[in-house]
Amino acid sequence: MPKAAFGDGREVLIEAESEDDLQVRVSIEGGETWSGSDSAAGLSPKERTQRIKELVRLGIHRALQASYDLAPSPWGTLTGVRPTKLVHSLYDSGCDWTEIAAALDAHYAVSPEKAELLIDVAKRQRRFFHQTPNDPISIYVGIPFCPTRCSYCSFAAYPLTSHGHLLKRFLSALLLEIRAVGDLIRELGLHVESVYLGGGTPTTVTGSDLEELLQLISRHLLTADTREYTVEAGRPETLSKETLKILKEAGVQRISINPQTMHDQTLQTIGREHSVEDVHRAFALARQAEIPVINMDIILGLPRERLGHVEHTLQEIKKLKPDNLTVHSLALKRASRLKNSLDEAHIAHAQGEAMVNLARDAAQSMGMEPYYLYRQRHIFGGLENIGYAREGCASVYNVQMMEERQTIVALGGGGMTKLVSPDLRLVRLANPKCPATYSQQVEASLAEKLDQIRRHFLG
Ligand code: SF4
């Protein structure tokens, strides 16, 4: 990039050589020069290119940091959504944990704290890995409806108020897909490790519709070895005694009740039309219904929330004693309405790391450890999202979905099937997000989707 310019018009010169050794030099005009090298011994041409790219990234990072006197970013040059995948791939290539920590520092400029977190999470995840990605598999069912749309939402979530008339037809199409995938599971003799209903908020479906849906899932998608069955009930106002009874009777073992914050004013600002009181009520009902595992999600960096707000939210959550706590850092994706009004968000960037540490300490005080982690583009403070769980309560689905080492067959609105090969290559098959499009297309597209899945398993 001989002509690349940054801000004040300084040029960046990058020189890379790939002979016996790999050598990279990055110079900022009027600023610092960084040089690095690595051995190319035993590397394939593809691995050489990869390693050169890593050195270039590191060089730019270091040279810019030194030239502009920038504070080091704790994640260094790692920009991907799933940093733990890198750790697992280093481990699979024969590195031990000490060598992985050293590589995270030397190759990617990751801070010692984040390296320790990554390794801690990766170690905990490895007990969930299987010999092959295709036995067992997991199932995802997407229900893309919510009571209203939260202002930060970028998921497949259609408000019932405006799209409720599409629900019946959507459910009919989904029941068709459940039966067809169930037939394929039996035909191929697949074992299903976990089933996860997400969306959206699946508990917007109620009464006999919910009963019929869960009965069909139990009959067609669960197998004798299914060890986890989760239903997202993220919006507490959707949880009634009756709904919880239906979930419990269907054998659901894990639900999410997501406060996001324990401040009514923030809840209003972000368009979640429920109150803190609703969270307490839903949580008490779920405990009474004896749902074994309850997860709660919170978000750091919400509009006008500072450290004190997060502290209060965590104190309230500690009183409830959930089994899992998922700590998100606000990500302002393209589809989110908040992104269009950044002023309104008033994000407290400087306090981000302190909020993350508060959440970590609260999780630890509830006996929880981090077990999955991911990052997003445009994430608050350049931070991360972390799932914490008490011993024995970690969600196997969350680990498999995040690490992409297991085939996940996805049904319903916005479901993304991921067919994983033994060498961990992925083929993705997307269902339409829009419930109307899904309902129209499911019958016509199902045969082709099932055929692709069948070909994947039969090789
Ligand atoms: S509850 Fe979740 S899926 Fe539904 S609108 Fe809010 S953020 Fe989106």
Boltz pocket constraint, residues with backbone or C-beta under 6 A from the ligand:
constraints:
  - pocket:
      binder: B
      contacts: [[A, 145], [A, 146], [A, 148], [A, 149], [A, 150], [A, 152], [A, 153], [A, 154], [A, 155], [A, 156], [A, 157], [A, 199], [A, 200], [A, 201], [A, 234], [A, 235]]
      max_distance: 6.0
